[in-house]
Amino acid sequence: MGEMAEMAEEMMESMPDSMAEMAEEMMESMPDSMADMAEAMPDSMEEAAQAAGEMIESMPDDMGEMAEAMPDSMEEAAETAGEMMESMPDDMGEMAEAMPDSMEEAAETAGEMMESMPDSMAEAAQDIAEEMADSMPSGMSGMMGMMMGMMSPSTPLPACTDRPLTVLPLTQEKILGVVPLGHLKPPEHTQPTDHIYLSIPGYLQLLAPSVNLYSAGNGRVTRVSRTDYDQDGNTWSDWNLTIGVCDGREIRYGHVSTVSSAIQEASNASRTGRCDTYGYGTNQYQYCSADVSVDVVAGDLLGTVGGLDTTNTQLDMWAYDNEMAPLAFINSAAQPSDAKQVVCPLDWFTEDLSQFLYGIRRETHLGAPFPADSAVGCGKTLNDVAGTAKGLWYSATEAGETWQDQLALVDDNTRSDRQAISVASTVADPGFWLFVAASSGTVNRDFAQVQAGSGIHCYSSFTVESSGVQASSDRFLIEVVDDDTLRIERQTGSCSGSLAFSSPFEYRRS
């Protein structure tokens, strides 16, 4: 191990300061016992290092900024790297343990160095990195790929304008309605959705022919994912595309049935992919994602939505403003980071397109449309009001699978005079109960006016579009015990007579 340390010191002396710091961090993070490194590091790594030396030998003397970016003794450093590879002991541990926590910062530093190189040098360095990654075992090549992705230079997105979206994502005649932010569909959407929906022909029948999907503005596809669904034995897949439209702003398309060849190829080539599995009961999902870089212009064909072989009958659309202050959820830790940056996508379209989309906002129940009123606007995701019943709550007892602990006491997303009790489980079977909110009394009182210590309030007379089972005969008793505690119980009957809990469930803000 002593010989290897001496050679490492020689390499570090020949490197620029930023690269020396990166190498030093890696050396410090290597454990004393480093098992099976001989298997983890292929012979071609040495060849790659030697190739780097040969590349440097073949460079012309006059390379501009190269003289400053790369030390004179880089060839010697590359040869020393080859000698290091030969001298490593057999017992070297898992490669993952050898990688420092600061690897991302190191890769970013390497990326900055590559950006300062002449084009020919940067391309050659990238080619060598790709050859090295191809020769590695799968686990190591994945880590190498992540570094390559961070190192690859890309043109910055332009500064933002108020309305960067100039093209509808679907042709106008294919957009039959817009569901505002805050849609409810327990249990997976017990909490108000952070995206809108664009409904396409066939959505009422849940059988929609394929329609083309376009880029709404100039930008860059930066991330793609594919979700594989298994719901009660029915299986299908769809895609999700994240597009940077300007510096600090992104849009995202969901329930995309197919993607263009350029996006598919970029996804296949990405070395940053990973997959996660989640779900509840007979509803299971696998989510796989990858970082990509595909430049697009407004109107470019990105793929398709719908299709008779899928259940996709609406396009999901998100908008994120990463420069704004995060939305102030009371339990901020329970929300994904991107959900705290959500804004209304409709407001980013040009005036004429925005006006068209606002004019067709609606929800649908049993085939009947419920148009949104003007006061609702684009809907909202943030409903929390501290010290009151209004907002998002979580079961105080174990509720099982993902989403099952959620309770939402929130505004309706289409009619400003209505509110909803949205339940994932525990209190009742999944569903939501809609009612006309009252500004006084203890019956159907506006959640924002039900304060801690104000006693039991009763909710009943639910509207026909409520999804809860036997909603017409249900009543809910709700009491805010303190700022962090709420009790709720579903009972049968109206709100007349005495109000008393029998077996309430307790929920917390956090």
C-alpha positions in Angstrom: 0.0 0.0 0.0 3.0 2.3 0.6 4.2 2.2 -3.0 0.6 3.1 -4.2 0.5 6.0 -1.8 3.9 7.4 -3.1 2.7 7.2 -6.7 -0.6 8.9 -5.7 1.4 11.7 -4.2 3.4 12.1 -7.4 0.2 12.3 -9.4 -1.3 14.9 -7.1 1.9 17.1 -7.4 1.5 17.1 -11.2 -2.2 18.0 -11.1 -3.9 21.4 -11.0 -5.1 22.4 -7.5 -8.8 21.5 -8.2 -7.9 18.0 -9.5 -5.4 17.4 -6.7 -8.1 18.2 -4.1 -10.5 15.8 -5.8 -7.8 13.0 -5.8 -7.0 13.7 -2.2 -10.6 13.4 -1.1 -10.9 10.0 -3.0 -7.7 8.8 -1.3 -8.8 9.8 2.2 -12.2 8.0 1.6 -10.6 4.6 0.7 -10.9 2.1 3.5 -7.8 0.3 4.7 -9.3 -3.0 3.7 -10.5 -2.9 0.1 -11.9 -6.4 -0.9 -12.0 -7.8 -4.5 -10.7 -4.7 -6.2 -9.0 -7.0 -8.7 -12.4 -8.0 -10.0 -13.9 -4.5 -9.8 -11.1 -2.9 -11.9 -10.7 -4.4 -15.3 -7.4 -4.6 -17.1 -8.6 -2.1 -19.7 -8.5 0.7 -17.1 -4.7 0.6 -17.4 -5.0 0.7 -21.1 -7.3 3.7 -20.8 -4.8 5.5 -18.7 -2.0 4.8 -21.2 -4.3 6.0 -24.0 -4.6 9.3 -22.1 -0.9 9.6 -22.2 -0.7 8.8 -25.9 -3.4 11.4 -26.5 -1.4 14.1 -24.7 1.7 13.2 -26.7 -0.2 13.7 -29.9 -1.5 17.2 -29.1 0.0 20.2 -30.9 2.1 22.5 -28.8 -0.2 25.5 -29.2 -3.5 24.7 -27.5 -4.5 28.1 -26.0 -6.0 27.7 -22.6 -4.8 24.1 -22.5 -1.4 25.3 -21.2 -3.0 26.6 -18.1 -5.7 23.9 -17.7 -3.4 20.9 -18.0 0.0 20.5 -16.3 3.2 19.8 -18.3 3.6 16.5 -16.5 0.1 15.1 -17.3 1.7 12.4 -19.4 3.8 11.3 -16.5 0.7 11.4 -14.3 -1.2 9.2 -16.7 1.7 6.7 -16.8 1.8 6.7 -13.1 -1.9 6.0 -13.0 -1.2 2.8 -15.0 1.5 1.8 -12.6 -0.9 2.4 -9.7 -3.5 0.1 -11.2 -0.8 -2.7 -11.4 0.3 -2.2 -7.8 -3.1 -2.3 -6.1 -3.4 -5.2 -3.7 -6.0 -7.9 -4.2 -8.0 -7.1 -1.1 -9.7 -3.7 -1.8 -13.4 -3.7 -0.7 -16.5 -2.6 -2.4 -16.0 0.3 -4.9 -19.1 2.1 -3.5 -17.3 2.5 -0.1 -14.3 3.9 -1.8 -16.2 6.8 -3.4 -16.4 10.0 -1.3 -19.6 11.8 -0.4 -18.3 14.8 -2.3 -18.1 12.9 -5.6 -20.8 15.2 -7.1 -18.7 18.2 -6.2 -15.7 16.6 -7.7 -17.5 15.8 -10.9 -18.7 19.4 -11.1 -15.2 20.6 -10.7 -14.1 18.3 -13.5 -16.9 19.6 -15.6 -15.7 23.2 -15.1 -12.3 22.2 -16.1 -13.6 20.5 -19.3 -15.5 23.7 -20.2 -12.3 25.6 -20.0 -10.5 23.3 -22.4 -10.4 23.7 -26.2 -13.2 21.8 -27.9 -10.9 19.1 -29.3 -9.5 18.4 -25.9 -12.9 18.3 -24.1 -14.2 15.9 -26.7 -11.2 13.6 -26.4 -11.4 13.6 -22.6 -15.1 12.7 -22.8 -14.3 9.8 -25.3 -11.8 8.3 -22.9 -14.2 8.5 -20.0 -16.9 6.7 -22.1 -14.4 4.0 -23.1 -13.5 3.5 -19.4 -17.1 3.3 -18.4 -17.9 0.8 -21.1 -15.1 -1.5 -19.7 -16.3 -1.3 -16.1 -18.6 -3.7 -14.3 -22.2 -2.5 -14.2 -22.2 -1.0 -10.7 -19.0 1.0 -11.4 -20.1 2.1 -14.9 -23.3 3.5 -13.4 -21.2 5.7 -11.0 -18.9 6.6 -13.8 -21.9 7.5 -16.0 -23.3 9.8 -13.3 -20.0 11.7 -13.2 -19.9 11.8 -17.0 -23.4 13.3 -17.1 -22.4 16.0 -14.6 -19.1 16.7 -16.4 -20.7 17.1 -19.9 -20.9 20.8 -20.7 -24.2 22.2 -22.0 -25.4 25.5 -23.1 -27.3 27.4 -20.4 -31.0 28.0 -20.8 -32.0 31.5 -21.7 -33.3 34.0 -19.1 -37.0 33.7 -18.3 -39.8 35.7 -19.7 -43.3 36.0 -18.1 -44.8 33.7 -20.8 -42.3 31.2 -22.2 -44.9 28.8 -23.6 -46.0 29.7 -27.2 -47.5 26.4 -28.5 -50.3 24.2 -27.0 -48.9 20.8 -26.1 -51.9 19.2 -28.0 -53.7 20.7 -31.0 -56.6 22.9 -29.8 -59.3 20.6 -31.1 -57.9 17.7 -29.1 -58.1 19.5 -25.8 -61.7 19.0 -24.5 -61.1 20.3 -21.0 -58.6 21.4 -18.3 -58.8 20.1 -14.8 -57.3 22.7 -12.4 -54.7 22.2 -9.8 -56.1 20.4 -6.6 -57.9 17.5 -8.2 -58.8 14.7 -5.7 -58.9 11.0 -6.4 -58.1 9.0 -3.2 -56.1 7.1 -2.2 -53.3 8.1 -4.7 -54.5 11.7 -4.9 -56.0 12.1 -1.4 -54.0 15.4 -1.2 -54.7 18.0 -3.9 -52.8 17.3 -7.1 -49.9 19.5 -8.0 -50.6 19.4 -11.7 -53.4 20.1 -14.2 -54.9 17.6 -16.7 -55.7 18.2 -20.3 -58.5 15.9 -21.3 -58.5 14.4 -24.8 -61.3 12.8 -27.0 -62.4 9.6 -25.4 -61.5 10.5 -21.8 -65.1 10.0 -20.6 -65.1 6.5 -22.0 -61.6 5.9 -20.7 -60.6 4.8 -24.3 -58.8 7.6 -26.2 -57.2 7.3 -29.6 -53.6 8.5 -29.8 -52.9 12.2 -30.3 -49.6 14.0 -30.9 -47.7 15.7 -28.1 -45.6 18.9 -28.8 -43.1 21.0 -27.0 -44.9 24.0 -25.6 -41.8 26.2 -25.8 -38.1 26.3 -26.6 -36.0 24.4 -24.1 -34.3 21.2 -23.2 -35.6 17.8 -22.1 -33.5 17.1 -19.0 -35.1 14.1 -17.4 -37.3 11.2 -18.6 -39.0 8.4 -16.8 -41.2 5.5 -17.5 -43.8 4.1 -15.2 -44.9 0.5 -15.5 -48.4 0.0 -14.0 -50.0 -3.1 -12.6 -53.5 -2.3 -11.4 -55.6 -5.3 -10.5 -53.8 -7.4 -13.1 -54.0 -4.8 -15.9 -50.6 -3.7 -17.0 -49.3 -0.8 -19.2 -46.5 1.8 -19.3 -46.2 5.5 -19.8 -43.6 8.2 -19.9 -42.9 11.4 -18.0 -40.8 14.2 -19.5 -39.2 17.2 -17.7 -38.3 20.2 -19.9 -36.3 23.2 -18.9 -38.0 26.2 -20.6 -35.7 28.9 -19.2 -33.3 29.4 -16.4 -35.0 28.3 -13.2 -38.3 27.2 -14.8 -39.4 23.7 -15.8 -42.5 22.1 -17.2 -43.3 18.4 -17.0 -45.6 16.1 -19.1 -47.0 13.0 -17.5 -49.0 10.0 -18.9 -47.2 10.2 -22.2 -47.8 7.0 -24.1 -44.8 7.1 -26.6 -41.8 9.3 -27.0 -39.8 10.5 -30.1 -36.8 8.5 -31.3 -34.4 11.3 -30.1 -35.8 11.1 -26.6 -35.9 7.3 -26.6 -32.3 7.1 -27.8 -31.1 9.6 -25.1 -32.9 7.6 -22.5 -31.3 4.4 -23.7 -27.8 6.0 -23.7 -28.1 7.6 -20.3 -25.9 6.1 -17.6 -27.8 7.7 -14.7 -30.9 5.5 -14.7 -32.5 4.0 -11.6 -35.8 2.3 -10.6 -38.1 2.3 -7.6 -41.1 0.2 -6.8 -44.1 1.4 -4.7 -47.9 1.0 -4.4 -50.6 -0.6 -2.2 -52.4 -3.9 -2.4 -53.1 -5.0 -6.0 -51.9 -1.6 -7.3 -48.2 -1.7 -7.9 -45.9 0.6 -9.8 -42.3 0.6 -11.0 -40.8 4.0 -11.7 -37.5 4.3 -13.7 -35.8 7.6 -14.5 -32.7 9.0 -16.2 -31.1 12.3 -16.9 -30.8 13.3 -20.5 -30.1 16.4 -22.6 -32.3 16.9 -25.7 -32.7 20.4 -27.0 -36.2 21.2 -28.4 -38.0 24.1 -30.0 -41.6 25.1 -29.6 -43.8 22.8 -31.7 -41.4 19.9 -31.9 -43.1 16.5 -31.8 -42.2 14.8 -28.5 -44.4 11.7 -28.7 -48.1 10.8 -28.3 -50.8 10.8 -25.6 -53.6 8.3 -25.4 -53.8 5.2 -27.5 -56.3 2.4 -27.4 -53.9 0.0 -25.8 -53.4 2.2 -22.8 -55.6 3.8 -20.1 -54.0 7.2 -20.7 -56.9 9.6 -21.6 -55.4 12.9 -20.2 -52.1 14.7 -20.3 -50.7 15.7 -16.9 -48.8 18.9 -16.9 -46.7 20.5 -14.1 -44.9 23.8 -13.9 -42.1 24.5 -11.5 -40.6 27.9 -10.6 -37.3 27.0 -8.9 -36.5 30.6 -8.2 -39.6 31.4 -6.1 -39.8 30.9 -2.3 -41.1 27.4 -1.5 -44.8 26.9 -0.8 -45.3 27.1 3.0 -46.8 23.7 3.8 -47.0 23.2 7.6 -45.4 19.7 7.3 -42.9 20.7 4.6 -40.9 17.5 5.1 -43.9 15.4 3.9 -43.9 17.1 0.5 -41.5 16.3 -2.3 -39.1 19.2 -3.0 -40.6 19.9 -6.5 -44.1 20.0 -5.1 -43.1 23.1 -3.0 -42.2 24.9 -6.3 -45.4 24.4 -8.1 -47.1 27.1 -10.1 -50.0 27.2 -12.6 -48.9 26.1 -16.1 -51.7 28.1 -17.7 -50.1 31.3 -16.6 -47.0 30.6 -18.6 -48.7 30.4 -22.0 -49.1 33.4 -24.2 -52.2 35.5 -23.5 -54.4 34.0 -26.3 -53.5 30.4 -25.4 -53.9 31.0 -21.7 -57.3 32.5 -22.2 -58.4 29.5 -24.3 -57.3 27.1 -21.6 -58.8 29.0 -18.7 -62.1 29.0 -20.6 -62.4 25.2 -20.5 -61.6 24.5 -16.9 -63.8 21.8 -15.4 -64.2 18.6 -13.5 -66.5 15.7 -14.7 -68.7 13.4 -12.7 -70.7 10.6 -14.3 -70.3 12.2 -17.7 -71.6 15.6 -16.6 -69.2 18.6 -16.6 -68.8 20.9 -13.6 -67.3 24.1 -15.0 -64.9 26.0 -12.7 -65.9 29.4 -11.5 -63.7 32.5 -11.9 -62.8 32.7 -8.2 -61.1 29.3 -8.3 -58.7 30.4 -11.0 -56.2 27.7 -11.8 -56.9 25.9 -8.5 -54.2 25.4 -5.8 -52.2 22.8 -4.0 -51.4 24.7 -0.8 -54.4 24.7 1.6 -52.7 24.7 5.0 -53.9 27.2 7.6 -52.1 26.9 10.9 -54.2 26.6 14.0 -57.3 25.4 12.1 -58.7 22.2 10.5 -57.9 23.3 7.0 -55.1 21.6 5.1 -53.2 18.3 5.2 -53.2 15.8 8.0 -51.5 12.4 8.7 -52.7 9.5 10.7 -51.2 9.2 14.2 -51.3 5.4 13.9 -49.6 3.2 11.4 -51.7 3.1 8.2 -49.9 0.6 6.0 -49.0 1.4 2.4 -47.9 4.6 0.8 -50.6 7.4 0.9 -52.8 5.5 3.3 -52.1 7.8 6.3 -53.4 10.9 4.5 -56.4 13.1 5.2 -57.1 16.4 3.4 -59.6 19.1 4.5 -59.3 21.4 1.5 -61.1 23.6 -1.0 -62.8 22.2 -4.1 -60.8 22.8 -7.3 -63.7 24.0 -9.4 -66.3 25.7 -7.2 -65.1 28.3 -4.7 -68.0 27.8 -2.3 -67.3 24.1 -1.7 -64.8 22.2 0.4 -63.9 18.5 0.6 -63.1 15.9 3.2 -60.6 13.6 1.3 -59.8 10.3 3.0 -57.2 7.7 2.0 -58.1 5.1 4.6 -58.6 4.5 8.4 -61.5 6.9 8.8 -63.4 5.4 5.8 -62.8 3.7 2.5 -61.0 5.9 0.0 -63.1 8.8 -1.2 -64.0 12.5 -0.9 -67.1 14.2 0.4 -68.0 17.6 -1.0 -70.2 20.2 0.8 -71.1 23.9 0.6 -69.1 25.6 3.3 -70.8 27.8 5.9 -69.3 30.9 7.5 -71.0 30.4 10.9 -72.2 27.7 13.3 -70.9 24.2 13.8 -72.4 22.5 10.7 -70.3 22.4 7.5 -68.2 25.3 8.8 -65.4 26.5 6.6 -62.3 24.5 7.7 -60.3 27.7 7.9 -62.6 28.9 10.7 -62.6 25.7 12.7 -59.9 26.6 15.3 -58.1 24.7 18.0 -60.2 24.3 21.1 -63.5 25.3 19.3 -65.2 22.0 20.0 -66.8 19.4 17.7 -68.0 20.4 14.2 -70.3 18.3 12.0 -70.3 17.8 8.2 -73.1 16.3 6.2 -75.5 17.0 3.2 -72.8 16.1 0.8 -73.2 16.9 -2.9 -74.0 14.3 -5.6 -70.5 14.3 -7.1 -68.9 13.2 -3.9 -67.1 9.9 -4.4 -67.5 8.5 -0.9 -69.7 5.4 -0.5 -73.2 6.2 0.7 -72.2 9.9 0.9 -75.9 11.0 1.3 -76.2 9.2 4.6 -72.8 10.0 6.0 -71.7 12.6 8.6 -68.3 13.4 9.8 -67.4 14.8 13.3 -64.2 16.9 13.4 -62.4 18.5 16.3 -59.1 20.4 16.3 -57.6 19.5 19.7 -54.5 21.7 19.3 -52.4 23.1 16.5 -50.9 19.7 15.7 -53.8 17.3 16.6 -57.2 16.6 15.0 -59.8 14.0 15.8 -62.3 12.8 13.2 -65.0 10.1 12.9 -67.4 9.0 10.2 -70.9 8.2 11.4 -74.3 7.6 9.9 -77.0 10.3 10.1 -77.4 14.0 9.8 -76.0 16.8 11.9 -79.1 17.4 13.9 -79.2 16.5 17.6 -76.3 16.0 19.9 -72.7 15.6 18.6 -70.4 13.2 20.3 -67.5 10.9 19.3 -67.8 7.2 19.7 -64.4 5.9 18.3 -62.6 8.8 16.7 -59.3 8.6 14.9 -56.4 10.9 15.6 -54.4 12.8 13.0 -51.4 15.0 13.2 -50.0 17.8 11.1 -46.6 16.1 11.3 
